[in-house]
Structures are given as C-alpha cells and as structure tokens.
Amino acid sequence: MKKTTLMSNKRNKNLAKMAVLMAASLSVTLWSCKDEQVLPPESGDLQTKVLNDYSQIVCLKTYETLAGKTTQLHLDIQAFVNTPSDNLLNTCRSDWKNAREVWENSEAWLFGPVATNEIDPRIDTWPVDFVRLDSVLNSNSVFSNAYINSLEESLKGFHPIEYLLFGLNSNKKASDFTQREKEYLLALSENLKDLTTELRTAWDPQGGNYIHELLNAGSSTGFPTKKSAYEEMVNAMIGICDEVGNGKIGEVLTNLDSMGEESPFAKNSITDFRNNILGVKYAYLSIIGNSDGKGIEDIVREKNLSLDGKIKQKIDAAIVALNNITDPFGRAIHTQPIQVQNAVDAINVLKNELEDGLLPFIQLNIK
C-alpha cells in the first residue's frame, strides 16, 4: 500500500458522523451469532489461544490463499499471452480482483516479513508512473526475473498489472495489446506470484517460520512479551484505518486529485477500501471464511462488553459509509464529496476507538 508521487517516488471532519452511525444501526449485522450472548470466561490460557488462532487462521491462511490467487492470475495471463481473447482477458481481470481482495484484507496485519522483507512496496506501490512505464515498454530490455526485480517499485506489482489488463479508461480489448505489453504483463505476474509465495513461505513452519514468533510471544525474539505481540496486532489495525481514511481517501479528496487514486483502472478503489476495513474485522475476530477462531474480541468481551460493542459498531459504520459512495472513487470526489467525507469521518472514528479504547485495554490487560 505504499503511495508514491510521480516526482519523488516516495511515500507520501466531521461533516456527518451521526448520519453514518444511524445508517449503520439499520444495516444487517456483520457479526457472527456467537456475539449474541456474553460468553463465560475461557478455561485455559485465552491469550495464548487467541495468538494461535490469529497466527494460523488470519495470517498464515490468508497468505496461503493470496499465493494461490496470484498463481492462478499468472497461469491465466500466460494462457492469454499465448492465445489472446477477450474472454481470457476478462478471466485475468477477475483473477486480479480476486487476488486484490485477499491482499487488501491482509493490510490489516501489515507486519512481519511483509514489511521487513519489503514485499509490500514491491507489490503495491501506487500510483503508476506512466512515463517510466512507457520507457520500459519502448526499451529493448529482456523482461527476465532479474530485470523485473531491478525495476523501481512503481513499475511492478498489482498496479502496473492492473493498468495493462484494464487500460487507462477501463475498456481495453485483447486486440489492443502490443507484443511488448504482453511480455511485460507476463513477467510482472510471475514476479507478483513469486513475491506472494515468498511471503507465504516466510510464515510457513516448514519455511521461514515467522509464525513461531507470534505463537511463542513471551519467549520469542520478535515478541518478548505477549503484550508486545498484541500491541503489534492492534497497531496494524490502527495503521490501515489511518492509511485508508487519511491517505487513500482523504488526500485524494482534499486535493481533488484523481491521479492519486489507488486502483483507478479496474474501478476497484472503493472495493479496496472496504476490504481493508473488513480486514480489521477479520483481525479483531480471528475469522477468515469459514474458519472462526478465538480473537481479540473474546478477550475484550470478558472484561469490557461495552468496548467490544463500540468497536464492532464503528466497523459496521465505516463499511456502511463506504457503501454509500456509489460512483467510482475518482469521480465521487467531485460528484459525492459529502459521502466521501462521511467515509473519511467514519473510518477515523473507528481508528480513534482502536487507538484510544482497544490499545489502552490491551496494554492494561495483557502482560
């Protein structure tokens, strides 16, 4: 989720809170049936169980799924390059969106190898540098693995692939592709597959075994106490709320600069933002798909049912506010500025609850 400006290639409110909250109260609940009653205290070490389920269900399972999705994307791009057709192009576009969904969820736990191995900036830097991208396409360079790895971050990963698949105006056809574009697209998809596979392997007990750090928090080098692990988990949730509300949405709205939009070619930006906030939900609950484990929520509910309710309500409100933006994001900053600002406000309300409510709770109750 690294944002750049084309000049430097470096990382770069309250209008209607009550309206958002009222809308959220009318929405269908996002939470599982286990939240309908207060659960008795867990026998055994709940804090350790939460770390186990968060590590296994949320982190490792997600990275396994992500690696599978990017592998499928690469295979279908390979088929498209060999035999171009609009049907295969649409398949590749769907693959991109499927992989993108999993990645955006995972930005709610953007720590560990994804950060230390600099995988995040290598697969998700934006916006696309069109000038440099054109120079790459017009060069005589061979698109080898080594060459793709040597490129600047804004020239590889999800967004150059998005640009090549969808086109500047989201209406590209198979017949529009040049041979160089197909070669570059194939090389980029292989690089994305390799990096997400590297990320999965870094967590895998049979690979880099980063999962050991969380599973053994309190005695591991990465997390000398359980509290330090929980702080990392909560700060990652806070971080993505800040990035979405104040960076991905807020900066673009303030500057009325659609060129800063994150996923404009696929018209996927609002979906990206929603998946980021859903990632916060998944991290809080320790739930991915049909896998439902013990989450931070279970610890909170034992001691502060009110705080648990506030966090869930504010997640719901943020998602409702994002759903209320019905135009593509780059257009909505002009046509629906109130709805866009409402989303910024709702996400910041959620961020503040995590920052001022959940984090102090963790620091007080986890040792």
KATA-V961534 format. One record per helix or strand. SS is the DSSP state (h for helix, s for strand). FROM is the first residue (numbers start at 1). LEN is the number of residues. Records with the same first field share a line. If there is no record, write none. Layout:
BEGIN
SS: FROM-LEN  FROM-LEN
END
This chain:
BEGIN
s: 3-1  126-1  287-2  291-2
h: 17-10  33-4  46-37  86-24  113-4  119-5  130-8  145-6  153-3  158-9  174-3  179-25  211-5  226-30  258-3  269-17  296-8  305-19  329-7  337-29
END
